[in-house]
Amino acid sequence: MKRDDILKFYNRVTSVVEKLPGGIQKPILAELEPIRELFIEQRPPRIVLVGSASTPTAPAFLHELSGHAVETGTATSGWRTYRIADRGAVEVLDARRDVPDGILEDAIAAQSCDVVLLVRNSADDESALESAAHRIAWLRTTMESEVPVVGLVLPTLETGEKDSLAAQLRSKAGFVPVAVFELSADTRHVVAETICSLLPLPSRLEFARFTMARGAQTEIAERLLKSFAALCGVIGVQPIPLADLPVLTALQSLMVSLIVYVSGRQVSPKLVAEFAAAVGINVGAGFIFREGARAIVKFIPVWGNAVSGVVAGAGTYAIGRAAIAYFIQGGTGSKALREIRLRFPLLNRPS
């Protein structure tokens, strides 16, 4: 799925929504905002590394964080790009070694930083921490912003070291890290999810795909789901019996495709068809039945349109929840099917 395709879709939808009455238009445009920020303004996150020179190189650190080998790309204005094929990239400014302040200042002036990671070796002495603390304080002053800081310790944390590290940073640099973690294969997803939650929305999707942090991917997909459910609910309210079914189907298919993309997979008709088959014919038949009923109730003045909109929104939400269970949370077809049946029994065919 290409950015230009999403942009065309977004522009087409907003042009339709802008023709709706103001009372409906504003909340729907607000629900579409996350789609614009996540997919149209998507960019790699920008991370500054500070800490001890005894910690792993940037590629080795990113391998530890993502669980996957990374490719080293080009450097621009001090920021170097690291990429995982088909999953995304991050831009890193490595300030752990003897990098002059002037070079760092130029790099920060060229591109703002999203988050600072203090990478510390558990064997480092206090002077190494003091040096890192002063560098972070300098960065925060230079950037004139409260950039979030996360402390990461390799390979192990001693008892009480989290509290000790936080206390030392408070006393030496006047700030407290958002969190302190021991970075290992067992904790990397929690670390990645925490970092992802601190990033601006345009860089959050790229980082979630890069690290394959399921919690972060789920949160992003749920934002997407909320927007599509609201949009389909408004379309369902419009008094055009049967004519809106192709539009709803197209929107729901696009929603599933975007959830596939969030999961880190390549979007393809085969994957979407796999999902449809896994969900099962009973749910499909029940959904078609309910959509037919939804179109019919539109003929009932006033209340028919309201019921139609509720069912359209609920149907879209159920499909999205099943897609999240199937593609992101590692669910099977039966798990996705149970997701629909438990949450939205209205959409199942009566037995």
C-alpha positions as CSV (number, residue, x, y, z in Angstrom):
1,M,0.0,0.0,0.0
2,K,1.5,3.3,-1.1
3,R,1.3,6.7,0.6
4,D,-0.2,8.3,-2.5
5,D,-3.1,5.8,-2.5
6,I,-3.9,6.6,1.1
7,L,-3.6,10.3,0.3
8,K,-6.1,10.0,-2.6
9,F,-8.5,8.1,-0.3
10,Y,-8.2,10.6,2.5
11,N,-8.8,13.6,0.1
12,R,-11.8,11.8,-1.4
13,V,-13.4,11.0,1.9
14,T,-12.8,14.5,3.4
15,S,-14.4,16.1,0.3
16,V,-17.5,14.0,0.9
17,V,-17.6,14.7,4.6
18,E,-17.2,18.4,4.0
19,K,-20.6,18.3,2.2
20,L,-22.3,16.9,5.3
21,P,-24.1,19.2,7.8
22,G,-21.8,21.0,10.2
23,G,-23.0,19.1,13.3
24,I,-21.9,15.8,11.7
25,Q,-19.0,17.1,9.7
26,K,-16.8,18.3,12.6
27,P,-16.7,15.1,14.7
28,I,-16.0,13.0,11.6
29,L,-13.2,15.2,10.4
30,A,-11.7,14.9,13.9
31,E,-11.9,11.1,13.7
32,L,-10.1,11.2,10.4
33,E,-7.2,13.2,11.8
34,P,-5.3,10.2,13.2
35,I,-5.4,8.6,9.7
36,R,-3.8,11.7,8.3
37,E,-1.1,11.9,11.0
38,L,-0.4,8.1,11.1
39,F,-0.3,7.3,7.4
40,I,0.0,10.5,5.4
41,E,2.5,12.3,7.6
42,Q,4.3,9.0,8.6
43,R,8.1,9.5,9.1
44,P,10.9,7.6,10.9
45,P,11.3,8.5,14.6
46,R,14.3,10.5,15.6
47,I,16.2,9.1,18.6
48,V,19.2,10.6,20.4
49,L,21.4,8.0,22.1
50,V,23.5,9.2,25.1
51,G,25.4,7.2,27.7
52,S,28.6,5.1,28.0
53,A,30.9,4.3,25.1
54,S,31.1,0.8,26.5
55,T,27.5,0.1,25.4
56,P,26.7,-1.5,22.0
57,T,27.0,0.3,18.8
58,A,23.8,1.8,17.3
59,P,23.2,-1.2,14.9
60,A,23.8,-3.7,17.8
61,F,21.5,-1.7,20.1
62,L,18.7,-1.5,17.5
63,H,19.1,-5.2,16.9
64,E,18.6,-5.8,20.7
65,L,15.6,-3.6,20.7
66,S,13.9,-4.9,17.5
67,G,15.1,-8.6,17.6
68,H,16.1,-8.2,14.0
69,A,19.3,-7.3,12.1
70,V,19.3,-3.7,10.8
71,E,20.8,-2.2,7.7
72,T,23.0,0.9,8.2
73,G,22.0,3.7,5.8
74,T,23.2,7.2,5.0
75,A,23.9,10.0,7.4
76,T,22.5,13.5,7.0
77,S,23.4,16.4,9.3
78,G,24.6,14.0,11.9
79,W,21.5,11.7,11.8
80,R,22.1,8.2,10.5
81,T,19.2,6.1,9.1
82,Y,18.9,2.4,10.2
83,R,16.4,0.2,8.3
84,I,14.8,-3.2,8.5
85,A,13.6,-4.3,5.1
86,D,9.8,-4.0,4.6
87,R,9.3,-2.8,8.2
88,G,10.6,0.7,8.4
89,A,13.4,2.9,9.6
90,V,14.7,5.0,12.5
91,E,17.0,8.0,12.5
92,V,19.6,8.0,15.2
93,L,21.9,10.7,16.5
94,D,24.6,8.9,18.5
95,A,25.9,11.2,21.2
96,R,27.5,8.5,23.4
97,R,31.0,9.0,22.3
98,D,33.2,12.1,22.0
99,V,31.0,14.1,19.7
100,P,31.6,17.8,19.9
101,D,28.7,20.0,21.1
102,G,28.9,22.0,17.9
103,I,28.1,19.0,15.8
104,L,25.2,18.0,18.0
105,E,23.9,21.5,18.0
106,D,23.9,21.6,14.2
107,A,22.2,18.2,14.1
108,I,19.4,19.2,16.5
109,A,19.0,22.5,14.5
110,A,18.5,20.5,11.3
111,Q,16.0,18.0,12.8
112,S,14.3,18.0,16.1
113,C,14.6,15.0,18.5
114,D,11.6,12.8,19.5
115,V,13.1,11.0,22.4
116,V,16.4,10.6,24.2
117,L,17.6,7.1,25.3
118,L,20.2,6.9,28.0
119,V,22.0,3.6,27.3
120,R,24.0,2.6,30.3
121,N,26.3,-0.4,31.0
122,S,25.5,-1.8,34.5
123,A,29.3,-1.9,35.1
124,D,29.8,1.8,34.4
125,D,31.0,4.0,37.2
126,E,29.3,7.1,38.5
127,S,31.5,9.5,36.3
128,A,30.0,7.9,33.2
129,L,26.5,8.6,34.4
130,E,27.4,12.1,35.4
131,S,28.8,12.8,31.9
132,A,25.6,11.4,30.3
133,A,23.4,13.4,32.7
134,H,25.1,16.7,31.8
135,R,24.8,15.8,28.1
136,I,21.1,15.2,28.4
137,A,20.7,18.5,30.3
138,W,22.6,20.3,27.6
139,L,20.4,18.7,24.9
140,R,17.2,19.6,26.7
141,T,18.3,23.2,27.0
142,T,19.5,23.4,23.4
143,M,16.2,21.9,22.1
144,E,14.2,24.2,24.4
145,S,11.7,21.4,25.0
146,E,10.9,18.8,27.6
147,V,12.0,15.9,25.4
148,P,11.2,12.6,27.1
149,V,14.1,10.5,28.4
150,V,14.1,6.7,28.9
151,G,16.9,4.9,30.8
152,L,18.1,1.6,29.4
153,V,20.6,-0.6,31.2
154,L,22.5,-3.5,29.7
155,P,22.9,-6.4,30.4
156,T,21.3,-6.5,33.9
157,L,20.0,-4.3,36.6
158,E,21.2,-4.6,40.1
159,T,18.6,-4.5,42.9
160,G,17.5,-0.9,43.5
161,E,19.4,0.4,40.4
162,K,16.2,1.8,38.8
163,D,15.5,4.0,41.7
164,S,19.2,4.9,42.1
165,L,19.5,5.9,38.5
166,A,16.4,8.0,38.6
167,A,17.6,9.7,41.8
168,Q,21.0,10.4,40.4
169,L,19.6,12.0,37.2
170,R,17.3,14.1,39.2
171,S,20.2,15.5,41.4
172,K,22.8,15.8,38.6
173,A,20.6,17.1,35.7
174,G,17.3,18.2,37.2
175,F,15.1,15.7,35.4
176,V,13.6,12.3,36.0
177,P,13.5,9.7,33.2
178,V,10.0,8.5,32.1
179,A,11.1,5.0,32.8
180,V,14.2,2.8,33.4
181,F,14.4,-0.7,32.0
182,E,16.8,-3.6,31.8
183,L,17.0,-4.2,28.0
184,S,16.9,-7.9,27.1
185,A,15.1,-10.2,24.8
186,D,12.4,-10.7,27.5
187,T,11.8,-6.9,28.0
188,R,12.3,-5.5,24.5
189,H,8.6,-5.4,23.6
190,V,7.7,-3.5,26.8
191,V,10.6,-1.1,26.2
192,A,9.6,-0.5,22.6
193,E,5.9,0.0,23.6
194,T,7.0,2.6,26.2
195,I,9.2,4.4,23.7
196,C,6.4,4.3,21.1
197,S,3.9,5.9,23.4
198,L,6.2,8.9,23.8
199,L,6.7,9.5,20.1
200,P,4.7,12.0,18.1
201,L,1.8,10.3,16.1
202,P,3.5,10.7,12.7
203,S,6.6,8.6,13.8
204,R,4.7,6.1,16.0
205,L,3.6,3.8,13.2
206,E,7.1,3.5,11.8
207,F,8.6,2.6,15.2
208,A,5.8,0.1,16.0
209,R,6.5,-1.7,12.7
210,F,10.3,-1.4,13.1
211,T,10.2,-3.1,16.6
212,M,7.1,-5.3,16.0
213,A,5.9,-4.2,19.4
214,R,2.4,-5.8,19.5
215,G,1.0,-3.6,22.2
216,A,2.0,-0.4,20.2
217,Q,0.6,-1.9,17.0
218,T,-2.7,-2.8,18.7
219,E,-3.0,0.8,20.1
220,I,-2.5,2.3,16.6
221,A,-4.9,-0.2,14.9
222,E,-7.5,0.7,17.5
223,R,-7.2,4.4,16.7
224,L,-7.7,3.5,13.1
225,L,-10.7,1.3,13.9
226,K,-12.4,4.1,15.9
227,S,-12.0,6.4,12.9
228,F,-13.4,4.0,10.4
229,A,-16.3,2.9,12.6
230,A,-17.3,6.5,13.1
231,L,-17.0,7.2,9.4
232,C,-19.1,4.2,8.4
233,G,-21.7,5.0,11.0
234,V,-22.2,8.5,9.4
235,I,-22.4,7.0,6.0
236,G,-24.9,4.4,7.2
237,V,-27.2,7.2,8.5
238,Q,-27.5,8.9,5.1
239,P,-30.9,8.2,3.5
240,I,-29.7,6.3,0.4
241,P,-31.0,2.7,0.8
242,L,-28.7,0.0,-0.7
243,A,-26.6,2.6,-2.6
244,D,-24.1,2.9,0.3
245,L,-23.3,-0.8,0.6
246,P,-20.4,-0.6,-2.0
247,V,-19.0,2.4,-0.2
248,L,-19.1,0.7,3.2
249,T,-17.6,-2.5,1.7
250,A,-14.7,-0.5,0.2
251,L,-14.1,1.4,3.4
252,Q,-14.1,-1.8,5.5
253,S,-11.7,-3.5,3.0
254,L,-9.4,-0.5,3.2
255,M,-9.5,-0.6,7.0
256,V,-8.5,-4.3,7.0
257,S,-5.7,-3.5,4.6
258,L,-4.3,-0.7,6.8
259,I,-4.5,-3.0,9.8
260,V,-2.4,-5.5,7.9
261,Y,0.1,-2.7,7.1
262,V,0.2,-1.8,10.8
263,S,1.0,-5.4,11.7
264,G,4.3,-5.2,9.7
265,R,3.2,-7.4,6.8
266,Q,3.0,-6.5,3.2
267,V,-0.6,-5.8,2.1
268,S,-1.9,-8.2,-0.5
269,P,-5.3,-9.4,-1.8
270,K,-4.2,-12.9,-0.7
271,L,-3.8,-11.9,2.9
272,V,-7.1,-10.1,3.0
273,A,-8.8,-13.1,1.4
274,E,-7.1,-15.3,4.0
275,F,-8.7,-13.2,6.7
276,A,-12.1,-13.4,5.1
277,A,-11.9,-17.2,4.9
278,A,-10.6,-17.5,8.5
279,V,-13.4,-15.5,9.9
280,G,-15.8,-18.0,8.3
281,I,-18.9,-18.1,6.1
282,N,-21.3,-18.0,9.1
283,V,-20.2,-14.6,10.1
284,G,-20.1,-13.5,6.5
285,A,-23.6,-14.7,5.9
286,G,-24.8,-13.1,9.1
287,F,-23.1,-9.8,8.2
288,I,-24.7,-9.8,4.7
289,F,-28.1,-10.5,6.3
290,R,-27.7,-7.7,8.8
291,E,-26.5,-5.3,6.1
292,G,-29.6,-6.1,4.1
293,A,-31.7,-5.5,7.1
294,R,-29.8,-2.3,7.7
295,A,-30.7,-1.0,4.2
296,I,-34.3,-2.0,4.6
297,V,-34.8,-0.1,7.9
298,K,-33.8,3.1,6.2
299,F,-37.2,3.1,4.6
300,I,-38.6,3.8,8.2
301,P,-38.7,7.6,8.6
302,V,-36.2,9.1,11.0
303,W,-35.5,6.1,13.2
304,G,-34.7,3.9,10.3
305,N,-31.6,6.0,9.4
306,A,-30.5,6.1,13.0
307,V,-30.6,2.3,13.3
308,S,-28.9,1.9,10.0
309,G,-26.0,4.1,11.2
310,V,-25.6,2.2,14.4
311,V,-25.5,-1.2,12.6
312,A,-23.0,0.1,10.0
313,G,-20.7,1.4,12.7
314,A,-21.0,-1.7,14.8
315,G,-20.4,-3.9,11.8
316,T,-17.3,-2.0,10.9
317,Y,-16.0,-2.1,14.5
318,A,-16.5,-5.9,14.7
319,I,-14.6,-6.5,11.4
320,G,-11.8,-4.3,12.6
321,R,-11.6,-6.0,16.0
322,A,-11.4,-9.4,14.3
323,A,-8.7,-8.1,11.9
324,I,-6.6,-6.9,14.9
325,A,-7.0,-10.2,16.7
326,Y,-6.0,-12.1,13.5
327,F,-3.1,-10.0,12.1
328,I,-1.6,-8.3,15.1
329,Q,-2.4,-10.3,18.2
330,G,-1.6,-13.7,16.6
331,G,-5.1,-15.0,16.6
332,T,-6.3,-17.9,14.5
333,G,-9.5,-17.8,12.4
334,S,-11.4,-19.3,15.3
335,K,-10.1,-16.6,17.7
336,A,-11.1,-13.9,15.2
337,L,-14.5,-15.5,14.9
338,R,-15.0,-15.6,18.7
339,E,-14.0,-11.9,18.8
340,I,-17.0,-11.1,16.7
341,R,-19.4,-13.5,18.4
342,L,-18.5,-12.3,21.9
343,R,-18.4,-8.6,21.3
344,F,-21.1,-8.2,18.6
345,P,-23.7,-11.0,18.7
346,L,-26.0,-8.8,16.7
347,L,-23.8,-9.5,13.6
348,N,-24.0,-13.3,13.8
349,R,-26.6,-15.3,11.9
350,P,-29.3,-16.6,14.3
351,S,-28.9,-20.3,14.9
